[in-house]
Amino acid sequence: MSLVRRPATMEEYLELIKSALFDVEELRMSVEFDMEFMEGAMSFLEPLAKDLRDMQNAITDGSYEFANTDLPYMPIVQSQSNITLPFKPVLRMINETHRKGLQAEDEA
């Protein structure tokens, strides 16, 4: 059970995805600054960013569909530590929303 509520509107969901894209870019800059410490991160940053951009575009053009399957980036999330991927909770919330849909008012 999550202590944080899923987005209740498509606008909130889109903002969560935009936030994750911002986090990806911040991590990319950190990796470029300290390649030795974060060298493994470069291999997953672009696929992660692409998946998020694809979702953003699908929501924007109206073709996005929720589904009870994990998003393509979840193997990346599951294989990385919290140190390497510090915004894992945001990515997990996006995935949970994708699987369960938007938060209904009557959900506790």
Backbone as XML, in Angstrom:
<?xml version="1.0"?>
<chain id="A" units="angstrom">
  <residue number="1" name="MET">
    <atom name="N" x="0.838" y="-1.180" z="0.000"/>
    <atom name="CA" x="0.000" y="0.000" z="0.000"/>
    <atom name="C" x="0.883" y="1.242" z="0.000"/>
  </residue>
  <residue number="2" name="SER">
    <atom name="N" x="0.553" y="2.159" z="-0.854"/>
    <atom name="CA" x="1.337" y="3.379" z="-0.992"/>
    <atom name="C" x="0.813" y="4.457" z="-0.051"/>
  </residue>
  <residue number="3" name="LEU">
    <atom name="N" x="1.722" y="5.205" z="0.554"/>
    <atom name="CA" x="1.327" y="6.308" z="1.418"/>
    <atom name="C" x="1.044" y="7.573" z="0.609"/>
  </residue>
  <residue number="4" name="VAL">
    <atom name="N" x="1.505" y="7.591" z="-0.632"/>
    <atom name="CA" x="1.281" y="8.718" z="-1.510"/>
    <atom name="C" x="0.184" y="8.340" z="-2.497"/>
  </residue>
  <residue number="5" name="ARG">
    <atom name="N" x="-0.727" y="9.271" z="-2.719"/>
    <atom name="CA" x="-1.842" y="9.000" z="-3.629"/>
    <atom name="C" x="-1.394" y="9.103" z="-5.085"/>
  </residue>
  <residue number="6" name="ARG">
    <atom name="N" x="-1.999" y="8.256" z="-5.910"/>
    <atom name="CA" x="-1.761" y="8.353" z="-7.346"/>
    <atom name="C" x="-2.377" y="9.654" z="-7.863"/>
  </residue>
  <residue number="7" name="PRO">
    <atom name="N" x="-1.912" y="10.140" z="-8.991"/>
    <atom name="CA" x="-2.535" y="11.326" z="-9.582"/>
    <atom name="C" x="-4.029" y="11.076" z="-9.824"/>
  </residue>
  <residue number="8" name="ALA">
    <atom name="N" x="-4.827" y="12.115" z="-9.628"/>
    <atom name="CA" x="-6.278" y="11.993" z="-9.797"/>
    <atom name="C" x="-6.751" y="12.513" z="-11.147"/>
  </residue>
  <residue number="9" name="THR">
    <atom name="N" x="-5.885" y="13.240" z="-11.856"/>
    <atom name="CA" x="-6.249" y="13.777" z="-13.174"/>
    <atom name="C" x="-5.115" y="13.496" z="-14.158"/>
  </residue>
  <residue number="10" name="MET">
    <atom name="N" x="-5.438" y="13.570" z="-15.432"/>
    <atom name="CA" x="-4.397" y="13.398" z="-16.448"/>
    <atom name="C" x="-3.366" y="14.514" z="-16.352"/>
  </residue>
  <residue number="11" name="GLU">
    <atom name="N" x="-3.782" y="15.700" z="-15.957"/>
    <atom name="CA" x="-2.846" y="16.814" z="-15.805"/>
    <atom name="C" x="-1.831" y="16.507" z="-14.701"/>
  </residue>
  <residue number="12" name="GLU">
    <atom name="N" x="-2.309" y="15.959" z="-13.587"/>
    <atom name="CA" x="-1.402" y="15.581" z="-12.493"/>
    <atom name="C" x="-0.461" y="14.468" z="-12.940"/>
  </residue>
  <residue number="13" name="TYR">
    <atom name="N" x="-0.988" y="13.519" z="-13.687"/>
    <atom name="CA" x="-0.179" y="12.406" z="-14.186"/>
    <atom name="C" x="0.909" y="12.938" z="-15.122"/>
  </residue>
  <residue number="14" name="LEU">
    <atom name="N" x="0.542" y="13.836" z="-16.004"/>
    <atom name="CA" x="1.496" y="14.430" z="-16.927"/>
    <atom name="C" x="2.561" y="15.213" z="-16.161"/>
  </residue>
  <residue number="15" name="GLU">
    <atom name="N" x="2.177" y="15.924" z="-15.119"/>
    <atom name="CA" x="3.152" y="16.659" z="-14.301"/>
    <atom name="C" x="4.124" y="15.709" z="-13.606"/>
  </residue>
  <residue number="16" name="LEU">
    <atom name="N" x="3.633" y="14.557" z="-13.169"/>
    <atom name="CA" x="4.500" y="13.559" z="-12.542"/>
    <atom name="C" x="5.524" y="13.038" z="-13.550"/>
  </residue>
  <residue number="17" name="ILE">
    <atom name="N" x="5.084" y="12.801" z="-14.762"/>
    <atom name="CA" x="5.990" y="12.339" z="-15.820"/>
    <atom name="C" x="7.012" y="13.430" z="-16.149"/>
  </residue>
  <residue number="18" name="LYS">
    <atom name="N" x="6.570" y="14.671" z="-16.245"/>
    <atom name="CA" x="7.492" y="15.787" z="-16.498"/>
    <atom name="C" x="8.514" y="15.898" z="-15.373"/>
  </residue>
  <residue number="19" name="SER">
    <atom name="N" x="8.082" y="15.682" z="-14.147"/>
    <atom name="CA" x="8.985" y="15.709" z="-13.000"/>
    <atom name="C" x="10.054" y="14.617" z="-13.136"/>
  </residue>
  <residue number="20" name="ALA">
    <atom name="N" x="9.635" y="13.428" z="-13.550"/>
    <atom name="CA" x="10.589" y="12.332" z="-13.736"/>
    <atom name="C" x="11.575" y="12.656" z="-14.862"/>
  </residue>
  <residue number="21" name="LEU">
    <atom name="N" x="11.100" y="13.275" z="-15.930"/>
    <atom name="CA" x="12.004" y="13.674" z="-17.018"/>
    <atom name="C" x="13.016" y="14.703" z="-16.526"/>
  </residue>
  <residue number="22" name="PHE">
    <atom name="N" x="12.580" y="15.628" z="-15.707"/>
    <atom name="CA" x="13.493" y="16.603" z="-15.115"/>
    <atom name="C" x="14.545" y="15.882" z="-14.270"/>
  </residue>
  <residue number="23" name="ASP">
    <atom name="N" x="14.095" y="14.894" z="-13.471"/>
    <atom name="CA" x="15.020" y="14.123" z="-12.638"/>
    <atom name="C" x="16.034" y="13.358" z="-13.484"/>
  </residue>
  <residue number="24" name="VAL">
    <atom name="N" x="15.604" y="12.824" z="-14.622"/>
    <atom name="CA" x="16.516" y="12.125" z="-15.530"/>
    <atom name="C" x="17.597" y="13.089" z="-16.013"/>
  </residue>
  <residue number="25" name="GLU">
    <atom name="N" x="17.189" y="14.289" z="-16.399"/>
    <atom name="CA" x="18.167" y="15.275" z="-16.884"/>
    <atom name="C" x="19.117" y="15.706" z="-15.767"/>
  </residue>
  <residue number="26" name="GLU">
    <atom name="N" x="18.603" y="15.870" z="-14.569"/>
    <atom name="CA" x="19.464" y="16.206" z="-13.425"/>
    <atom name="C" x="20.481" y="15.089" z="-13.171"/>
  </residue>
  <residue number="27" name="LEU">
    <atom name="N" x="20.022" y="13.850" z="-13.247"/>
    <atom name="CA" x="20.928" y="12.712" z="-13.045"/>
    <atom name="C" x="21.960" y="12.661" z="-14.162"/>
  </residue>
  <residue number="28" name="ARG">
    <atom name="N" x="21.542" y="12.931" z="-15.392"/>
    <atom name="CA" x="22.482" y="12.939" z="-16.521"/>
    <atom name="C" x="23.596" y="13.968" z="-16.270"/>
  </residue>
  <residue number="29" name="MET">
    <atom name="N" x="23.227" y="15.153" z="-15.789"/>
    <atom name="CA" x="24.231" y="16.186" z="-15.493"/>
    <atom name="C" x="25.169" y="15.736" z="-14.374"/>
  </residue>
  <residue number="30" name="SER">
    <atom name="N" x="24.617" y="15.050" z="-13.381"/>
    <atom name="CA" x="25.452" y="14.540" z="-12.287"/>
    <atom name="C" x="26.432" y="13.500" z="-12.795"/>
  </residue>
  <residue number="31" name="VAL">
    <atom name="N" x="25.955" y="12.642" z="-13.679"/>
    <atom name="CA" x="26.816" y="11.600" z="-14.240"/>
    <atom name="C" x="27.940" y="12.238" z="-15.046"/>
  </residue>
  <residue number="32" name="GLU">
    <atom name="N" x="27.595" y="13.232" z="-15.853"/>
    <atom name="CA" x="28.616" y="13.906" z="-16.653"/>
    <atom name="C" x="29.637" y="14.614" z="-15.770"/>
  </residue>
  <residue number="33" name="PHE">
    <atom name="N" x="29.212" y="15.093" z="-14.609"/>
    <atom name="CA" x="30.105" y="15.761" z="-13.677"/>
    <atom name="C" x="31.020" y="14.773" z="-12.969"/>
  </residue>
  <residue number="34" name="ASP">
    <atom name="N" x="30.496" y="13.604" z="-12.600"/>
    <atom name="CA" x="31.254" y="12.622" z="-11.838"/>
    <atom name="C" x="31.116" y="11.245" z="-12.479"/>
  </residue>
  <residue number="35" name="MET">
    <atom name="N" x="31.757" y="11.065" z="-13.625"/>
    <atom name="CA" x="31.654" y="9.815" z="-14.373"/>
    <atom name="C" x="32.141" y="8.609" z="-13.576"/>
  </residue>
  <residue number="36" name="GLU">
    <atom name="N" x="33.134" y="8.785" z="-12.752"/>
    <atom name="CA" x="33.689" y="7.650" z="-12.019"/>
    <atom name="C" x="32.671" y="7.052" z="-11.064"/>
  </residue>
  <residue number="37" name="PHE">
    <atom name="N" x="31.973" y="7.909" z="-10.316"/>
    <atom name="CA" x="31.009" y="7.445" z="-9.322"/>
    <atom name="C" x="29.736" y="6.900" z="-9.960"/>
  </residue>
  <residue number="38" name="MET">
    <atom name="N" x="29.308" y="7.523" z="-11.046"/>
    <atom name="CA" x="28.014" y="7.200" z="-11.640"/>
    <atom name="C" x="28.124" y="6.588" z="-13.028"/>
  </residue>
  <residue number="39" name="GLU">
    <atom name="N" x="29.261" y="5.991" z="-13.367"/>
    <atom name="CA" x="29.485" y="5.536" z="-14.735"/>
    <atom name="C" x="28.411" y="4.584" z="-15.251"/>
  </residue>
  <residue number="40" name="GLY">
    <atom name="N" x="27.837" y="3.744" z="-14.428"/>
    <atom name="CA" x="26.834" y="2.792" z="-14.873"/>
    <atom name="C" x="25.508" y="3.422" z="-15.243"/>
  </residue>
  <residue number="41" name="ALA">
    <atom name="N" x="25.258" y="4.634" z="-14.783"/>
    <atom name="CA" x="23.967" y="5.272" z="-15.020"/>
    <atom name="C" x="23.750" y="5.666" z="-16.475"/>
  </residue>
  <residue number="42" name="MET">
    <atom name="N" x="24.793" y="6.003" z="-17.187"/>
    <atom name="CA" x="24.620" y="6.446" z="-18.579"/>
    <atom name="C" x="23.949" y="5.376" z="-19.429"/>
  </residue>
  <residue number="43" name="SER">
    <atom name="N" x="24.168" y="4.120" z="-19.124"/>
    <atom name="CA" x="23.607" y="3.050" z="-19.945"/>
    <atom name="C" x="22.081" y="2.974" z="-19.871"/>
  </residue>
  <residue number="44" name="PHE">
    <atom name="N" x="21.475" y="3.444" z="-18.795"/>
    <atom name="CA" x="20.018" y="3.342" z="-18.683"/>
    <atom name="C" x="19.293" y="4.682" z="-18.781"/>
  </residue>
  <residue number="45" name="LEU">
    <atom name="N" x="20.022" y="5.782" z="-18.761"/>
    <atom name="CA" x="19.357" y="7.087" z="-18.775"/>
    <atom name="C" x="18.592" y="7.356" z="-20.065"/>
  </residue>
  <residue number="46" name="GLU">
    <atom name="N" x="19.187" y="7.080" z="-21.212"/>
    <atom name="CA" x="18.499" y="7.380" z="-22.467"/>
    <atom name="C" x="17.261" y="6.498" z="-22.671"/>
  </residue>
  <residue number="47" name="PRO">
    <atom name="N" x="17.337" y="5.178" z="-22.436"/>
    <atom name="CA" x="16.104" y="4.380" z="-22.569"/>
    <atom name="C" x="15.007" y="4.830" z="-21.600"/>
  </residue>
  <residue number="48" name="LEU">
    <atom name="N" x="15.386" y="5.212" z="-20.397"/>
    <atom name="CA" x="14.421" y="5.701" z="-19.413"/>
    <atom name="C" x="13.786" y="7.004" z="-19.897"/>
  </residue>
  <residue number="49" name="ALA">
    <atom name="N" x="14.607" y="7.929" z="-20.367"/>
    <atom name="CA" x="14.094" y="9.203" z="-20.874"/>
    <atom name="C" x="13.185" y="8.983" z="-22.077"/>
  </residue>
  <residue number="50" name="LYS">
    <atom name="N" x="13.554" y="8.067" z="-22.966"/>
    <atom name="CA" x="12.727" y="7.799" z="-24.148"/>
    <atom name="C" x="11.355" y="7.272" z="-23.744"/>
  </residue>
  <residue number="51" name="ASP">
    <atom name="N" x="11.323" y="6.333" z="-22.811"/>
    <atom name="CA" x="10.033" y="5.784" z="-22.354"/>
    <atom name="C" x="9.156" y="6.883" z="-21.761"/>
  </residue>
  <residue number="52" name="LEU">
    <atom name="N" x="9.750" y="7.747" z="-20.960"/>
    <atom name="CA" x="8.988" y="8.838" z="-20.349"/>
    <atom name="C" x="8.510" y="9.842" z="-21.390"/>
  </residue>
  <residue number="53" name="ARG">
    <atom name="N" x="9.367" y="10.164" z="-22.358"/>
    <atom name="CA" x="8.953" y="11.084" z="-23.432"/>
    <atom name="C" x="7.830" y="10.475" z="-24.263"/>
  </residue>
  <residue number="54" name="ASP">
    <atom name="N" x="7.923" y="9.175" z="-24.539"/>
    <atom name="CA" x="6.860" y="8.499" z="-25.290"/>
    <atom name="C" x="5.531" y="8.581" z="-24.543"/>
  </residue>
  <residue number="55" name="MET">
    <atom name="N" x="5.569" y="8.386" z="-23.231"/>
    <atom name="CA" x="4.347" y="8.503" z="-22.421"/>
    <atom name="C" x="3.816" y="9.931" z="-22.471"/>
  </residue>
  <residue number="56" name="GLN">
    <atom name="N" x="4.695" y="10.892" z="-22.304"/>
    <atom name="CA" x="4.303" y="12.298" z="-22.335"/>
    <atom name="C" x="3.630" y="12.621" z="-23.667"/>
  </residue>
  <residue number="57" name="ASN">
    <atom name="N" x="4.215" y="12.182" z="-24.765"/>
    <atom name="CA" x="3.647" y="12.441" z="-26.087"/>
    <atom name="C" x="2.292" y="11.762" z="-26.257"/>
  </residue>
  <residue number="58" name="ALA">
    <atom name="N" x="2.164" y="10.527" z="-25.765"/>
    <atom name="CA" x="0.896" y="9.801" z="-25.885"/>
    <atom name="C" x="-0.210" y="10.488" z="-25.084"/>
  </residue>
  <residue number="59" name="ILE">
    <atom name="N" x="0.126" y="10.987" z="-23.906"/>
    <atom name="CA" x="-0.878" y="11.711" z="-23.108"/>
    <atom name="C" x="-1.273" y="12.998" z="-23.834"/>
  </residue>
  <residue number="60" name="THR">
    <atom name="N" x="-0.281" y="13.697" z="-24.348"/>
    <atom name="CA" x="-0.538" y="14.964" z="-25.031"/>
    <atom name="C" x="-1.393" y="14.777" z="-26.281"/>
  </residue>
  <residue number="61" name="ASP">
    <atom name="N" x="-1.122" y="13.715" z="-27.050"/>
    <atom name="CA" x="-1.890" y="13.529" z="-28.289"/>
    <atom name="C" x="-3.165" y="12.706" z="-28.094"/>
  </residue>
  <residue number="62" name="GLY">
    <atom name="N" x="-3.410" y="12.278" z="-26.847"/>
    <atom name="CA" x="-4.650" y="11.575" z="-26.545"/>
    <atom name="C" x="-4.634" y="10.084" z="-26.830"/>
  </residue>
  <residue number="63" name="SER">
    <atom name="N" x="-3.486" y="9.526" z="-27.174"/>
    <atom name="CA" x="-3.423" y="8.097" z="-27.492"/>
    <atom name="C" x="-3.014" y="7.218" z="-26.310"/>
  </residue>
  <residue number="64" name="TYR">
    <atom name="N" x="-2.728" y="7.816" z="-25.164"/>
    <atom name="CA" x="-2.281" y="7.048" z="-23.994"/>
    <atom name="C" x="-3.388" y="6.147" z="-23.470"/>
  </residue>
  <residue number="65" name="GLU">
    <atom name="N" x="-3.025" y="4.935" z="-23.099"/>
    <atom name="CA" x="-3.968" y="3.995" z="-22.506"/>
    <atom name="C" x="-3.347" y="3.375" z="-21.258"/>
  </residue>
  <residue number="66" name="PHE">
    <atom name="N" x="-4.119" y="3.374" z="-20.185"/>
    <atom name="CA" x="-3.699" y="2.667" z="-18.978"/>
    <atom name="C" x="-3.785" y="1.169" z="-19.258"/>
  </residue>
  <residue number="67" name="ALA">
    <atom name="N" x="-2.956" y="0.379" z="-18.585"/>
    <atom name="CA" x="-2.990" y="-1.075" z="-18.771"/>
    <atom name="C" x="-2.437" y="-1.741" z="-17.524"/>
  </residue>
  <residue number="68" name="ASN">
    <atom name="N" x="-2.920" y="-2.906" z="-17.222"/>
    <atom name="CA" x="-2.463" y="-3.625" z="-16.038"/>
    <atom name="C" x="-1.192" y="-4.414" z="-16.338"/>
  </residue>
  <residue number="69" name="THR">
    <atom name="N" x="-0.215" y="-3.707" z="-16.891"/>
    <atom name="CA" x="1.109" y="-4.263" z="-17.157"/>
    <atom name="C" x="2.139" y="-3.221" z="-16.756"/>
  </residue>
  <residue number="70" name="ASP">
    <atom name="N" x="3.325" y="-3.675" z="-16.417"/>
    <atom name="CA" x="4.389" y="-2.741" z="-16.075"/>
    <atom name="C" x="4.828" y="-1.960" z="-17.300"/>
  </residue>
  <residue number="71" name="LEU">
    <atom name="N" x="5.270" y="-0.756" z="-17.053"/>
    <atom name="CA" x="5.833" y="0.074" z="-18.107"/>
    <atom name="C" x="7.180" y="-0.498" z="-18.548"/>
  </residue>
  <residue number="72" name="PRO">
    <atom name="N" x="7.599" y="-0.215" z="-19.772"/>
    <atom name="CA" x="8.858" y="-0.785" z="-20.278"/>
    <atom name="C" x="10.088" y="-0.458" z="-19.432"/>
  </residue>
  <residue number="73" name="TYR">
    <atom name="N" x="10.068" y="0.658" z="-18.718"/>
    <atom name="CA" x="11.259" y="1.037" z="-17.941"/>
    <atom name="C" x="11.375" y="0.325" z="-16.591"/>
  </residue>
  <residue number="74" name="MET">
    <atom name="N" x="10.395" y="-0.441" z="-16.194"/>
    <atom name="CA" x="10.446" y="-1.040" z="-14.854"/>
    <atom name="C" x="11.636" y="-1.973" z="-14.625"/>
  </residue>
  <residue number="75" name="PRO">
    <atom name="N" x="12.120" y="-2.735" z="-15.605"/>
    <atom name="CA" x="13.340" y="-3.514" z="-15.349"/>
    <atom name="C" x="14.526" y="-2.630" z="-14.962"/>
  </residue>
  <residue number="76" name="ILE">
    <atom name="N" x="14.602" y="-1.420" z="-15.530"/>
    <atom name="CA" x="15.664" y="-0.478" z="-15.156"/>
    <atom name="C" x="15.488" y="-0.093" z="-13.688"/>
  </residue>
  <residue number="77" name="VAL">
    <atom name="N" x="14.269" y="0.265" z="-13.311"/>
    <atom name="CA" x="13.987" y="0.681" z="-11.931"/>
    <atom name="C" x="14.336" y="-0.438" z="-10.959"/>
  </residue>
  <residue number="78" name="GLN">
    <atom name="N" x="13.937" y="-1.650" z="-11.288"/>
    <atom name="CA" x="14.166" y="-2.777" z="-10.397"/>
    <atom name="C" x="15.641" y="-3.154" z="-10.289"/>
  </residue>
  <residue number="79" name="SER">
    <atom name="N" x="16.419" y="-2.877" z="-11.324"/>
    <atom name="CA" x="17.819" y="-3.301" z="-11.315"/>
    <atom name="C" x="18.771" y="-2.267" z="-10.719"/>
  </residue>
  <residue number="80" name="GLN">
    <atom name="N" x="18.279" y="-1.065" z="-10.434"/>
    <atom name="CA" x="19.157" y="-0.007" z="-9.930"/>
    <atom name="C" x="18.944" y="0.238" z="-8.440"/>
  </residue>
  <residue number="81" name="SER">
    <atom name="N" x="20.006" y="0.651" z="-7.797"/>
    <atom name="CA" x="19.911" y="0.990" z="-6.379"/>
    <atom name="C" x="19.293" y="2.374" z="-6.221"/>
  </residue>
  <residue number="82" name="ASN">
    <atom name="N" x="18.878" y="2.687" z="-5.007"/>
    <atom name="CA" x="18.339" y="4.018" z="-4.711"/>
    <atom name="C" x="19.407" y="5.102" z="-4.844"/>
  </residue>
  <residue number="83" name="ILE">
    <atom name="N" x="20.655" y="4.717" z="-4.717"/>
    <atom name="CA" x="21.752" y="5.683" z="-4.873"/>
    <atom name="C" x="21.932" y="6.021" z="-6.351"/>
  </residue>
  <residue number="84" name="THR">
    <atom name="N" x="21.905" y="5.014" z="-7.200"/>
    <atom name="CA" x="22.075" y="5.226" z="-8.625"/>
    <atom name="C" x="20.853" y="5.885" z="-9.251"/>
  </residue>
  <residue number="85" name="LEU">
    <atom name="N" x="19.682" y="5.537" z="-8.741"/>
    <atom name="CA" x="18.417" y="6.055" z="-9.272"/>
    <atom name="C" x="17.592" y="6.600" z="-8.108"/>
  </residue>
  <residue number="86" name="PRO">
    <atom name="N" x="17.928" y="7.815" z="-7.646"/>
    <atom name="CA" x="17.312" y="8.344" z="-6.424"/>
    <atom name="C" x="15.824" y="8.683" z="-6.531"/>
  </residue>
  <residue number="87" name="PHE">
    <atom name="N" x="15.273" y="8.755" z="-7.725"/>
    <atom name="CA" x="13.857" y="9.098" z="-7.881"/>
    <atom name="C" x="13.017" y="7.872" z="-8.238"/>
  </residue>
  <residue number="88" name="LYS">
    <atom name="N" x="13.449" y="6.722" z="-7.772"/>
    <atom name="CA" x="12.699" y="5.482" z="-7.993"/>
    <atom name="C" x="11.244" y="5.576" z="-7.512"/>
  </residue>
  <residue number="89" name="PRO">
    <atom name="N" x="10.958" y="6.215" z="-6.376"/>
    <atom name="CA" x="9.555" y="6.304" z="-5.949"/>
    <atom name="C" x="8.656" y="7.013" z="-6.969"/>
  </residue>
  <residue number="90" name="VAL">
    <atom name="N" x="9.182" y="8.024" z="-7.638"/>
    <atom name="CA" x="8.399" y="8.730" z="-8.657"/>
    <atom name="C" x="8.122" y="7.787" z="-9.828"/>
  </residue>
  <residue number="91" name="LEU">
    <atom name="N" x="9.140" y="7.061" z="-10.260"/>
    <atom name="CA" x="8.968" y="6.126" z="-11.370"/>
    <atom name="C" x="8.007" y="4.997" z="-10.997"/>
  </residue>
  <residue number="92" name="ARG">
    <atom name="N" x="8.081" y="4.546" z="-9.766"/>
    <atom name="CA" x="7.146" y="3.508" z="-9.310"/>
    <atom name="C" x="5.712" y="4.035" z="-9.257"/>
  </residue>
  <residue number="93" name="MET">
    <atom name="N" x="5.536" y="5.298" z="-8.847"/>
    <atom name="CA" x="4.198" y="5.880" z="-8.801"/>
    <atom name="C" x="3.625" y="6.026" z="-10.216"/>
  </residue>
  <residue number="94" name="ILE">
    <atom name="N" x="4.454" y="6.411" z="-11.159"/>
    <atom name="CA" x="4.000" y="6.490" z="-12.551"/>
    <atom name="C" x="3.563" y="5.105" z="-13.015"/>
  </residue>
  <residue number="95" name="ASN">
    <atom name="N" x="4.346" y="4.097" z="-12.707"/>
    <atom name="CA" x="3.997" y="2.730" z="-13.091"/>
    <atom name="C" x="2.708" y="2.268" z="-12.413"/>
  </residue>
  <residue number="96" name="GLU">
    <atom name="N" x="2.577" y="2.563" z="-11.123"/>
    <atom name="CA" x="1.369" y="2.170" z="-10.398"/>
    <atom name="C" x="0.140" y="2.846" z="-11.003"/>
  </residue>
  <residue number="97" name="THR">
    <atom name="N" x="0.282" y="4.101" z="-11.370"/>
    <atom name="CA" x="-0.833" y="4.819" z="-11.998"/>
    <atom name="C" x="-1.159" y="4.209" z="-13.356"/>
  </residue>
  <residue number="98" name="HIS">
    <atom name="N" x="-0.134" y="3.847" z="-14.100"/>
    <atom name="CA" x="-0.345" y="3.199" z="-15.397"/>
    <atom name="C" x="-1.133" y="1.896" z="-15.216"/>
  </residue>
  <residue number="99" name="ARG">
    <atom name="N" x="-0.779" y="1.139" z="-14.197"/>
    <atom name="CA" x="-1.424" y="-0.163" z="-13.959"/>
    <atom name="C" x="-2.840" y="-0.036" z="-13.385"/>
  </residue>
  <residue number="100" name="LYS">
    <atom name="N" x="-3.050" y="0.917" z="-12.480"/>
    <atom name="CA" x="-4.326" y="1.012" z="-11.754"/>
    <atom name="C" x="-5.226" y="2.135" z="-12.227"/>
  </residue>
  <residue number="101" name="GLY">
    <atom name="N" x="-4.683" y="3.044" z="-13.029"/>
    <atom name="CA" x="-5.461" y="4.193" z="-13.479"/>
    <atom name="C" x="-5.354" y="5.338" z="-12.489"/>
  </residue>
  <residue number="102" name="LEU">
    <atom name="N" x="-6.048" y="6.403" z="-12.785"/>
    <atom name="CA" x="-6.032" y="7.588" z="-11.934"/>
    <atom name="C" x="-6.696" y="7.289" z="-10.596"/>
  </residue>
  <residue number="103" name="GLN">
    <atom name="N" x="-6.264" y="8.002" z="-9.577"/>
    <atom name="CA" x="-6.804" y="7.837" z="-8.224"/>
    <atom name="C" x="-8.265" y="8.301" z="-8.206"/>
  </residue>
  <residue number="104" name="ALA">
    <atom name="N" x="-9.150" y="7.435" z="-7.782"/>
    <atom name="CA" x="-10.569" y="7.803" z="-7.643"/>
    <atom name="C" x="-10.772" y="8.505" z="-6.318"/>
  </residue>
  <residue number="105" name="GLU">
    <atom name="N" x="-11.758" y="9.377" z="-6.263"/>
    <atom name="CA" x="-12.040" y="10.117" z="-5.027"/>
    <atom name="C" x="-12.345" y="9.208" z="-3.847"/>
  </residue>
  <residue number="106" name="ASP">
    <atom name="N" x="-12.996" y="8.082" z="-4.113"/>
    <atom name="CA" x="-13.421" y="7.204" z="-3.019"/>
    <atom name="C" x="-12.362" y="6.196" z="-2.604"/>
  </residue>
  <residue number="107" name="GLU">
    <atom name="N" x="-11.177" y="6.209" z="-3.254"/>
    <atom name="CA" x="-10.104" y="5.294" z="-2.878"/>
    <atom name="C" x="-9.406" y="5.833" z="-1.627"/>
  </residue>
  <residue number="108" name="ALA">
    <atom name="N" x="-9.123" y="4.944" z="-0.713"/>
    <atom name="CA" x="-8.432" y="5.350" z="0.530"/>
    <atom name="C" x="-6.970" y="5.045" z="0.453"/>
  </residue>
</chain>
